[in-house]
Each structure stands twice: as C-alpha cells, then as structure tokens.
Amino acid sequence: MLYDISPAISPELAVWPGDEPFSGEFQYALEAGAAANVGVIRTTLHLGSHVDAPLHTEAGAAGIGDLPLEAFLGPCRVLAVPPVPLLEPEHLGSLGPAPPPRLLLRTGSVADRHRFSPQFSALSPRLAAWLAGQGPLLVGLDTPSVDPYGSEELPAHHALAGAGVVILEGLVLDAVPPGDYELIALPLKLAGLDASPVRAVLRG
C-alpha cells in the first residue's frame, strides 16, 4: 500500500506569506512549433511537502544538497496528535522502548491547502527539545512549520537542526492511519540552498 503524502504543486497551493508562490510555464512549446515542450518554474523552496536544511536557520550549517540520504528513506511512525496550537511531549504518548528513527505527526490542523492560515499546530520549545534528545533522524508534520506563525526565535527549528534532526514540513497525512511505515522523501541535490520540495510517500 502506497500513500502519497505530498500536496499537488500548482499556483493554487498556498505558501508562507511573503514567499514566492509557484508559477510554471512552457519556455518552448510544441503548439508554438518547438521540437519539444520545455517547462520552467519559479517558486519558494519551502513549497508543499519540503525539507528544511540546517542552513535554513543555522548560519554556516549544511545546505540541502549536503545532507546524507539516510534520513529520508526508511522506517517511520505516523502519530495522530490533537490539533492544539502548541504540541507538548504528553500529546505524543509513549513511543515505546525504542523510539522510531523517523516520526510524522498528523495534527489535522490544516483544512485548506489553497489558503494560508496562521492557525496551525506547531511544536512547543519543550517538545522540540525533548524530540531532539530522543535522537530521531527526521521529524515531520502536516503543517507549514514546526514553529508557530509569527515566531521570530524559531526554537523548534534551532533545537532540531542543532541536534542533526531533519525537518519535514507540509505533509498531507489526512488519509494515513497511525502506524509504522516506510518513508520515501528524497530532496533535490540543490547546492548551497536551504530547502527542497520532496515527493513524500509512505509504504506500508
């Protein structure tokens, strides 16, 4: 069973306020007599399901093209959590004696992906620090950010990136039952940049 947990990328997909929205067109088109269709796009890298590299918030840290691929491919667990503004450790319950190497949190707090709403679930500083201490390779959410809208300190980004935990945001987990899966979410090898959209898939 495959679950596609990425939203469709189109001009209608909401982006963070102030970010470059997606646009795409054919630079060369068969209809105009070209030998082939050749498309070009312009967009923020923080689009739909995407990975934040440490460089996003940590000066001089690794960019998206430098990250090892192990974090993006392998066993993961999907947890259903309440759609509260700030998630705390107690909202996760017990992760068992061996915490999963990759953890995806299904908050259900984003109802419309065509309209940006600042009301989404994020990680509290306490939960971010606790997760960083558990040693996962990757933490993901079905929200635009691990930090709440309006945060300037970005404590969750700093805690996770500082501990070497990959951040995966903007997932679509509505139809995914909680449980254990294999995650496939490989970023593009973009040299010197801070993020990459991914086509994220769960296999279970």
C-alpha positions in Angstrom: 0.0 0.0 0.0 1.4 3.4 -1.0 0.2 6.7 0.5 1.1 9.8 -1.4 1.6 12.4 1.4 2.5 15.4 -0.8 0.1 18.0 -2.0 -0.2 18.8 -5.7 2.1 21.7 -6.6 0.3 24.4 -8.6 -0.2 28.2 -8.4 -3.2 27.5 -6.2 -1.1 25.9 -3.4 -0.7 28.3 -0.5 2.8 29.4 0.5 4.1 31.2 3.6 3.0 34.9 3.4 5.7 36.8 1.6 7.3 33.8 0.0 7.4 33.4 -3.8 4.3 31.4 -5.0 4.7 28.7 -7.5 4.4 29.6 -11.2 5.2 27.5 -14.2 5.1 27.8 -18.0 6.5 26.4 -21.2 9.5 28.3 -22.3 9.3 26.3 -25.6 6.1 24.7 -26.7 5.0 22.2 -29.3 2.0 24.3 -30.0 4.3 27.2 -30.9 6.3 25.0 -33.3 9.1 23.9 -30.9 10.6 20.5 -31.2 9.6 19.7 -27.6 7.8 21.2 -24.6 10.4 22.7 -22.1 8.9 24.0 -18.9 10.4 26.5 -16.4 9.3 27.2 -12.9 9.7 29.9 -10.2 8.9 29.2 -6.6 10.0 29.3 -3.0 11.8 26.1 -2.0 9.5 25.9 1.1 6.7 24.6 -1.0 4.2 21.9 -0.2 5.9 18.9 1.3 9.5 20.1 1.8 12.7 19.6 3.8 14.4 22.3 5.7 18.2 22.0 5.8 20.1 23.2 8.8 21.2 26.2 6.7 17.6 27.4 6.8 18.1 28.7 10.4 21.7 28.0 11.3 24.5 30.2 9.9 27.2 28.2 8.1 25.4 24.9 8.6 24.8 22.2 5.9 22.7 23.0 2.9 20.1 20.7 1.4 22.5 19.2 -1.1 24.9 18.2 1.6 22.6 16.2 3.8 23.1 12.4 3.9 20.2 10.5 2.3 19.7 8.0 5.2 17.2 10.3 7.0 14.9 10.4 4.0 14.4 6.7 3.4 13.4 4.1 5.9 11.1 3.1 8.8 8.9 5.8 10.3 5.9 6.1 12.5 2.8 8.2 12.0 1.2 9.5 15.2 -2.2 11.2 15.4 -2.0 14.1 17.8 -4.6 16.7 18.8 -4.8 19.9 16.7 -3.7 22.2 19.6 -1.7 25.3 18.9 1.4 24.0 20.7 2.2 20.3 20.9 3.8 19.1 24.2 5.5 15.8 24.9 2.4 14.4 26.6 0.4 14.7 23.4 2.6 12.1 21.8 2.0 9.4 24.4 4.6 6.6 24.7 6.9 5.9 21.8 7.9 2.6 23.3 11.3 1.3 24.4 12.9 2.1 21.0 11.7 5.5 19.6 11.1 5.4 15.8 14.0 6.8 13.7 11.5 8.9 11.7 8.4 10.4 13.3 5.5 12.1 11.4 2.8 13.9 13.4 -0.7 14.1 12.0 -2.3 17.1 13.5 -5.2 17.6 11.1 -4.9 21.4 11.8 -4.6 22.4 8.1 -8.0 22.2 6.5 -7.4 24.1 3.2 -4.0 23.9 1.5 -5.1 26.5 -1.1 -5.4 29.3 1.6 -2.7 30.0 4.2 -4.0 30.1 7.7 -1.7 31.1 10.6 -3.8 28.8 12.9 -1.8 25.5 12.7 -0.3 23.2 15.2 3.4 23.6 16.0 6.0 22.1 18.4 6.4 23.7 21.7 10.0 24.5 22.7 9.8 21.8 25.3 8.6 19.2 22.8 11.2 20.2 20.3 14.0 19.8 22.8 12.6 16.5 24.0 12.4 15.2 20.4 15.9 16.3 19.7 17.1 14.4 22.8 15.4 11.2 21.5 17.8 11.0 18.6 15.5 10.6 15.6 16.8 11.1 12.1 13.7 13.0 11.0 10.6 14.7 12.4 7.7 15.7 10.1 4.4 17.5 10.4 1.3 18.1 8.2 1.7 21.9 8.9 3.7 24.7 7.2 6.3 24.9 10.0 7.5 23.2 13.2 7.3 26.7 14.8 4.2 28.7 15.2 3.3 31.5 12.8 4.9 34.8 14.0 7.7 33.2 15.9 11.0 35.1 15.3 13.1 32.9 17.6 12.2 29.7 15.9 13.1 27.5 18.9 11.9 24.2 17.3 13.9 24.8 14.2 17.0 25.5 16.2 16.5 22.6 18.6 16.0 20.0 15.9 18.6 21.4 13.4 21.1 21.8 16.2 20.7 18.1 17.1 21.1 17.0 13.5 17.4 16.1 13.1 15.9 16.6 9.6 12.7 18.7 9.4 10.0 17.7 7.0 7.0 20.0 6.7 3.8 20.5 4.7 2.8 16.8 4.6 -0.7 15.5 3.7 -1.5 12.9 6.3 -5.3 13.1 6.4 -5.9 9.7 5.0 -3.0 7.9 6.7 -3.9 5.7 9.6 -1.5 5.9 12.6 1.1 3.2 12.5 4.5 2.1 11.2 5.5 2.6 7.5 8.5 3.1 5.2 9.1 6.8 4.4 10.5 7.8 1.0 11.0 11.6 0.8 14.2 12.4 -1.1 15.1 16.1 -1.6 16.7 17.6 -4.7 20.5 17.9 -4.5 20.5 21.7 -4.6 24.0 23.1 -3.9 24.2 25.8 -1.3 20.5 26.2 -0.7 18.3 25.9 2.4 15.4 23.7 1.5 13.9 21.4 -1.2 10.4 20.3 -2.1 10.0 16.5 -1.9 7.6 13.9 -3.3 6.9 12.2 0.0 5.5 8.6 0.0 4.7 6.1 2.7 4.8 2.4 2.0 3.1 0.1 4.4 
